[in-house]
Amino acid sequence: MAQQPPTQEQGNFGFAVLGFCIPIVGLVLFLVWNQDRPGDAKMAGIGALVSVIAGILFYVLGFLIILGGAL
């Protein structure tokens, strides 16, 4: 029997939003779904990663604004 090539799963944008709003859930979903649902896992992981990076950038920007106001 011929083996069918794997289909490219796009992933659901809702999981990216969920991962962005609750990064730990996005990370857990990414780790759990990595083999079974790669598209959804990727979207959840990207949402979590974007959330963490945005949080770090906002923290640094706020620190710089406060530091600039103190000088």
Order of alpha helices (4+ residues) and beta strands (2+ residues): alpha-alpha-alpha
